[in-house]
Amino acid sequence: MSSSPGAVPLPRRFHDEPLIVILRHVRAVLAGARRVCIEVPDPDLGPGCYSGEQVGPEGGLMHRPLRSWCDLAEGLSCRLLTPRGVDATHVSLTFEALGGEASWHAGGASASEAAPVEERYGADSAFARVRKLEDAGFLLPWLEALGRVSLPEGARVLDLGVNRGDELAAFAWLDPAPDVTFVGVDHSASALAEARARFPDARHRFIAADLNALPEALGRFHLVISVGTLQSPGVDDHALLRRLVQEHLEPQATLVLGFPNSRFRDGEVVYGARVRNLREPDLSLLVKDLSFYRRYLHQHGFRTFLGGKYDLLLTAVRGGAAQSSD
């Protein structure tokens, strides 16, 4: 009797087979089904063991940590459902193929044609569902980057592409929280309305403006942050960087710039930048951008640090020591 198109094939049980065998099996099943289930040695049998070491009764099972299975799912453009125990030695893993990329990515699903370009990331957009700092892959690197920043009392902070102010909220989580004032710039009126409602105090000011034409009256800042904005379509990021360094930074200043190294698919974040017309991640343009930024900033007296995961965070410090992240 043939199975229905939506049925999940019966799980195959693995013991000490190489990962390449498992990979080929999962790929083969996914070629004709949206889900595949396998039974593998319980990762909890091998605390402290490396992938490939023998564990279990008489050493007859091959260990792989749960992180390895998460990486496999991500590499196959799948979500990994919560593992279920099968018996004393095995757990059941289900890989489910992800849907298409989010509409705001190049090459993603069609976005609404009714929304003006300024509202592509506005309060009513699909992007508004994303809460990046609720994902450890974004939160931990962001806190580490902010921990490198040493700000004087009363410092001014500029956030370019502030949207609703998620990155600004993280300043209150630092210990101690810095005594600073914030200026946020974005071209989405609806996102700025959310930011103003979220930060109604006098320490926060939000301005609607095109990043290619920043208001001359902005003044100078001790810290400029911008995450995932400088590479947006229509932004002349090289000209903007030069203008920031020449016109809007104090002599002792810091930049924290985020370069997207991920995509969103079907509610999941997937590692790796991707360019138009390519299915697989391609980091060449990202590396090229980072090389330009680091070279230009070094020429203007900055020291740079690079970290992050889903967003690569370039921290540039001039005229003062960065705080240790230890």
Sequence and secondary structure as in RCSB ss.txt:
>XXXX:A:sequence
MSSSPGAVPLPRRFHDEPLIVILRHVRAVLAGARRVCIEVPDPDLGPGCYSGEQVGPEGGLMHRPLRSWCDLAEG
LSCRLLTPRGVDATHVSLTFEALGGEASWHAGGASASEAAPVEERYGADSAFARVRKLEDAGFLLPWLEALGRVS
LPEGARVLDLGVNRGDELAAFAWLDPAPDVTFVGVDHSASALAEARARFPDARHRFIAADLNALPEALGRFHLVI
SVGTLQSPGVDDHALLRRLVQEHLEPQATLVLGFPNSRFRDGEVVYGARVRNLREPDLSLLVKDLSFYRRYLHQH
GFRTFLGGKYDLLLTAVRGGAAQSSD
>XXXX:A:secstr
    TT     EE SS  HHHHHHHHHHHHTT SEEEEEEE GGG TT  TT EESGGG EE   HHHHHHHHHH
TTEEE   EE SSSEEEEEEEE   B TTSTTSS   SSS GGGTTSTTSGGGG  GGGSHHHHHHHHHHHHT  
  TTEEEEEET TT HHHHGGGGSSS   EEEEEEES HHHHHHHHHH  STTEEEEE  GGG  GGG  EEEEE
EES TTSTT  HHHHHHHHHHHSEEEEEEEEEEEE EEEETTEEEES   TT SS   HHHHHHHHHHHHHHHHT
T EEEEEESSEEEEEEEESS      
